[in-house]
Amino acid sequence: MKKRLLILFISVAAIMPGQMFAASPLSHIKGMHTIGVRAGTGLGNTFDVGILYQYHFARRWSFATNIDYEQGAFEKSKYFGVKVAPGVLCSVWHPTSWFYLHLLGDVNLGYDNWKNPDINSQSDGFTMGLDLGLNLEFFAIPELSFVLQAQEGWNWGFYNKGGYNYFHPLFSLGIKYNIK
């Protein structure tokens, strides 16, 4: 818990200069491209890293896609998964040019692999599902922004030992380079 609070404090301290440096009246403009990286956790027993691409096709709307790798442990099972998640973001609140609140939704397609070495069992297969969430984006300068995100996802796994339905939260921190 202390580690998460420290990360949050450092993140906020790093983005506070946004008030002074993000002088652009519109940080989100039609035609802007964004690339970035993010890292986070689900329930504390997983870690997730990923890359992202975003294209603003309107002032408040953008298309985004993420490619993520997740690894974790649940009781005696070990897990890893890879997913691609294309979706949309909508800017619903931006009181200043350096701070935005987005709602997001995407479809995710991926591959999961579960192993339990105690019983010498493995199950893997294709997954698909939906993610919904929100993020806060803070601009340090017009070209650089930080994103704090929370989302909940639902997946159905088509595993070689049968189907499985599960939810997966993700809390992440990211950095984006904005190309205008």
C-alpha positions, 0 to 999 in steps of 0.5 A, a space after each residue: 500500500 505504501 508503495 502505491 501511495 508513493 507512486 501516486 505522489 511521485 506521479 502527481 508531483 511530476 505532472 503539476 507543472 502542467 498548469 504552467 507548461 501546457 499553454 495550448 488552448 486545445 490539447 486534444 485536437 482532431 488528427 493528433 496521434 499518441 503513442 505510449 507505454 503503461 504499467 499496472 496491476 489487477 488485484 495485487 497478484 498480477 502485473 501488466 505492461 503494455 504499449 498504446 496508440 491513440 488517434 483523435 478523430 474529433 476533439 472529444 473522441 479518439 480511437 485507441 488500441 492497446 497491446 498488453 502482457 499480463 502475468 500473475 499467480 492465483 493460489 497455486 496457479 501461475 498465469 500469463 496472457 497477451 491481449 490486443 484491445 481496440 476501442 474508443 475514448 470519449 473526453 467527458 470533462 476537461 476544466 483546463 487545457 492540461 487535465 482531461 477525464 476520459 471514459 473508455 471502452 474496448 473489445 479485447 482479443 488474446 491468449 491465456 496460459 494457466 499452469 499448476 505445477 502441483 498437479 502438473 496441469 496446464 490449460 491455454 487458449 484464445 480469449 475475447 471480452 470487453 473492457 470499460 473504464 475511465 482515465 485521468 490525463 495530465 499534460 506536463 507539456 503539450 507533447 507529453 502527458 501522464 495517464 492514471 487509469 482504472 478499468 474492469 474487463 470481462 473475458 470468456 476463455 476458450 481453453 483446451 480444457 473447457 470454457 471459462 468466464 472471468 472478470 479482470 480489473 486493471 489499475 495502471 499508470 502510463 506516459 504518452 507522447 502526443 504528436 500534433 
